[in-house]
Amino acid sequence: MAKDLFHNVVKEALVGEGWQITHDPFPVDYGDDANA
């Protein structure tokens, strides 16, 4: 999975605010994979 231009900036900002990143990237399933 490709990371966009803002990925690292946003991640660093969240960590700086005290967030704990547990999954990077976080998988999100959507739609019907049978038709992919």
C-alpha positions, 0 to 999 in steps of 0.5 A: 500500500502506497503512502501519500505525501502527508502520511509521515507529517500527519503520523509525526504530528499525532505522535507528538500529541501523545498518540500511540501508532499501533498499526502502520498502515492500518488495514481497512476492508471495504466493498465486495472483494469478489469483484475486485 
